[in-house]
């Protein structure tokens, strides 16, 4: 593998071992990375985490690296590293302190805290790293799939990952948590569009013990359209536009 590895990412994560964070969708080869790669990090304070990255980056700035901080939103920051005399991105830290950016699914703010507080420690290539629990990993992928399934064909990988990796019990636990912390989009209005304006404070599904079949029936309502492809994930059927 032609890794770049101009930045010693392992050193950074050793240095923030005392911080509350978790890496989303950790690559199995990390801390090895390719040029123009990024890493998604959930944390409570993106400003403090940015300071940690800049402190770590001082060594590289002295070597001629350019470091650019871009505030994407009040809850998201990109910290980009460029190697000396190189206009192409070397590596990006993508920091997030909430899940407020989704438009097709309403996510309760407490879900973000739940993911961070239930993080687990893993050892990879002799480095201790924090990642979401297995259930939260599936949940994050599922939410991302829902958000982009009709515009980003590559996001089907998240549906495939869940269907291949999650047991039936994992899927049930994930769906229970999904129902508690989110309001899913559904079909059935006059314009056949996804609706995400449901008030999360008043769940559409009663807080009772329901079968997976009943959850499927109540949470998502579907109307078939000729220009859409049917996708099944965790017992739910969703559509994405055909190419």
Protein Blocks (a to p, Z undefined) as FASTA:
>chain_A
ZZfklacfklmmmmmmmpccddehiafkbcbdcehiacddddfblmlmmmmmmmmmmmmm
mnopacddddfblmbccdddddehiabdfbdcdddfbfklbfkbccdfklmmmmmmmpcc
ddeehiacddddfklmmmmmmmmmmmmmmmmmklmmmmmmmmmmpcfklmmmmmmmmmmm
pccddehifnopacfkbcfklcfbdcbdddfklmmmmmpccdddfkbccddeehiacddd
dZZ
